[in-house]
Amino acid sequence: MPTAAASGAHTLAILVDNEPGVLARVVGLFSARGYNIESLTVAEIDRPAHRSRITVVTHGAAHTIDQIKSQLDRIVSVRQVIDATLDPGGVLRELALVKVRSRGQERIEALRMADIFRAKVIDTTHESFIFEVTGASEKIDAFIDLMRPIGLVELSRTGVLSIHRGAEADLVSDGAAAASAAQR
């Protein structure tokens, strides 16, 4: 995603052992050095191997991002750091739940906008909708901006998620992880 990299935004996928304190160490690395985290998403991705994926969106110049990646690699529980922003095969997406209060003509307009953005109606009452919208952060932002004048009530966002397009996996194999750990 060249536009994100040019503006200084980077999405880092950090594959880690799922154990107590790992998230605190990763977040602590950012805060101790004054790096801001704009988005943070964490979930277990491999139960048998006890692995999780932490996705962080941050801003910085190329040398700053390289420094962050290098420091993350030094954390024992970190198995791999991927700069998804620079990955031409990378897919970045976000999910948002958007509650909109509307009546009459505004209700029709809200549904029309939702259709244009391929947002799903996941709840409806006589006075409101809850839409689920997924896509690039810019798409989510544009949808929210259009819903504000109609009657935006509440908003919840997941943060950015990333994955590599194609048959290859981001997660290093156990043998590669052991070799990487041995080098530390």
N, C-alpha and C positions, 0 to 999 in steps of 0.2 A: 504494500500500500504506500506508494511514494508520497502521496500528499500528506499523510500522517507523519511520516518520517521527516519530510521537509519542514513541517510546522513544529517539530520537536517532540511530538507525542509518540510514545513507544508502548507497545503491548508486549509484555514479557510473560511467557508461559514457563512456570517453574515447577518441574516435576520433583516431588519430594517423598521421603518415607513418611507415612502417616503415623506420627508418634507425638506424644505431648511436647509442647514447647516449640515445635518447628515453625508454626505460623508466627509466634511471638518473636523468634529469632529473625525471620525474614522481614517482618514489619519493623522490628527494632533496628535492623541494618539501615532501612530507609530513614527512619526518624532520627537516628543518631548522627546521620550525615546531612540532615536537612533536606532530603529529597521528599517531595510531596507525592503521595499516592492519590490519584484521581479516581481510580476504580479498583476494587479488590473483590475477586471471586475465588472461592475455595470449595472444592468437593473431592471426595474420595473417588478415584477412577478405577482402582484395581484392588478389590477386597482381599483376595488370596495373597497378593504381594504386599499389602498394606501401603499402597501408593496413593498420593493425592496430587492434584494439579492446582496450583495457585496461579491465577492470572491477575497481573498488575498492569495498570495503565499509569504511566508517569511521563513527565516532560524533561527534556534535557538535550544538550548538545551531544553529538556522536561520542566524544571522548568521555563525557559524563555517563552515558549509557554503557559504554564499554567498561568503565570503572565499576558501575553497579553490577554488571554481569560477572565480572571478575570476582568481586567481593561475595556475590551469591554463591559462586562455584566453590568458595572456601568453606561454606557451611557444610558440615559433615553429612547432614541428612538430605542435602540437595543432590539429586541425581542428574539433572539436566536443566539448562537454562536456554530457552529459545526466544529470540527476538522475532515474534510473529509479524511485526510491522514490516520487517525487511524480507520476509518469506514470500516470494512470488506465488507460491502454492498455498498461501495461508488464507484462511477464511475467518473473518472477525464478525461476530454478531452480538446483539444485545436484545434482551426482552424487557418490555415495560407493560405494566398494568396502569391504565389511565381511566380514572373515573370522571365522567362528564355529566353535569346537571343540565337538562334541556327539556324544553316543552315546545309544542307547536312546530313552527318553521325551523327553529334551531335544532330540533330533534331530527328532522329530515336532513338538515345540513350536516349534522354530526355523523349520521349513517352514510351519507354520500362521501364525506371525507374518509371515513373508515374504509369504505370500499376502495377508494383510490389507493390507500396505503396498505391494502390487504390486511387490515386489522380485523380481528375476530371479536364479535360481541360475546362475552363470556357470562355477563349478567345484565339483566335489564329490569327496571321498575317503570312505573308511569312517569317518573321524574328524572331518571338517570340511566346511564349505561356504564358498564365497565368494559373497556376494550383491552384486548391483548394484541400488542404489536411487536414484531421482531424485525431485525435488520441491522444495518450499520447505525452507529450512534447518531450520525447526521440525519438519517431517516427518522429516528425516534424523536430527535430534537425538532425536526420540521413538523411532525405530527402533533407534538405537544404545543408548539407555537400556534398551530391552526385551531387547536381545541381551546386555548385560553379565552378568546373572545366569545366562544360558544357557551362556556361555563365549566372550565376545568376546576375540579373539586380536590382531587387527590391524585398522587402519582407514586409509583413504586418501580424501581429499575433494578435489574440484576447486576449490572456491570458488564463489561465486555468479556466474551468467551472467545477462544481461538482454537483452531484445529488445522492440521495440514491436509490439503487436498491430495487425493491419490491413495494408492494402496499401502504406502509406507506409514509406519507408526512413529509418533514423536517419541514415545517412551523407549528408552534404551533397554536392551535385553539384560537379563540378570547377569550374564557373563560380562557384558560391557560395563554394567554398573559396578560389579566387583572389581574390575580392572581400574575403573575410574577412582573408586574408593581407595584402592591400593596405592595409587599415585599421589594421594593427598598426604 
